Amino acid sequence: MNLLSFFALFVLLILLAASIGVIAFLGSLPGKLAGKNGHPQAKAVAMAGWMGLLLPPLWPLAMVWACIAPEGEAAPDACGQQGGAEG
């Protein structure tokens, strides 16, 4: 094997490691967001986030679920909502 083959292998390994990191970040994002907001169903949101990697339509639903407040509770602040703003 020549130098170019080793370089190509190195690049492929870096891309594989980066892909695994991005997948892990995206899978944990809804759960982290729900936990930061103090969502009462944070564990369920986290599980939906990981399951969303296998069933892609579930992941955006987990993100929305992490950002909505259950009925009768205050809206979370960490989802891009202005705290204290009315309307």
C-alpha positions in Angstrom: 0.0 0.0 0.0 1.2 3.4 -0.9 0.9 6.7 1.0 -2.3 7.7 -0.9 -4.0 4.5 0.3 -3.1 5.2 3.9 -4.4 8.8 3.5 -7.7 7.6 2.0 -8.1 5.1 4.9 -7.4 7.9 7.4 -10.0 10.1 5.8 -12.6 7.4 5.8 -12.0 6.6 9.5 -12.3 10.3 10.4 -15.6 10.5 8.4 -16.9 7.4 10.1 -16.1 8.8 13.6 -17.7 12.2 12.7 -20.8 10.4 11.4 -21.2 8.4 14.6 -20.7 11.6 16.6 -23.4 13.5 14.7 -25.9 10.5 15.0 -25.3 10.4 18.8 -25.8 14.1 19.1 -29.0 14.1 17.1 -30.4 11.1 19.0 -29.8 12.7 22.4 -30.9 16.3 21.4 -34.6 16.0 22.2 -34.0 14.4 25.5 -31.4 17.0 26.5 -33.7 19.8 25.5 -36.7 18.3 27.4 -34.5 17.8 30.5 -33.2 21.3 30.4 -36.8 22.6 30.2 -37.9 20.4 33.1 -40.4 18.6 31.0 -42.4 16.1 33.1 -42.1 13.5 30.3 -38.4 14.0 29.6 -37.5 10.3 29.6 -40.2 9.6 27.1 -39.0 12.4 24.9 -35.5 11.1 25.1 -36.6 7.6 24.1 -38.6 9.1 21.2 -35.4 11.0 20.1 -33.4 7.7 20.0 -36.2 5.8 18.3 -36.4 8.7 15.7 -33.1 7.6 14.4 -34.7 4.3 13.3 -38.0 5.8 12.3 -37.2 9.3 10.9 -40.7 10.8 11.1 -40.6 10.3 14.9 -37.5 12.6 15.4 -39.1 15.9 14.5 -42.1 15.0 16.6 -39.8 14.4 19.6 -38.3 17.8 19.0 -41.7 19.5 19.0 -42.8 17.4 22.0 -39.7 18.6 23.9 -40.6 22.2 23.3 -44.3 22.2 24.2 -45.6 22.5 27.7 -48.2 20.1 29.0 -51.6 21.7 29.5 -51.7 23.8 32.6 -47.9 24.4 32.8 -45.7 27.3 31.9 -44.1 27.2 28.4 -40.4 26.2 28.4 -37.8 29.0 27.8 -35.0 27.0 26.1 -36.9 26.3 22.9 -36.5 29.7 21.3 -39.5 31.2 23.1 -39.2 34.6 24.7 -39.6 34.4 28.5 -42.4 36.7 29.7 -43.5 37.8 26.3 -47.2 37.8 25.8 -49.0 36.9 22.6 
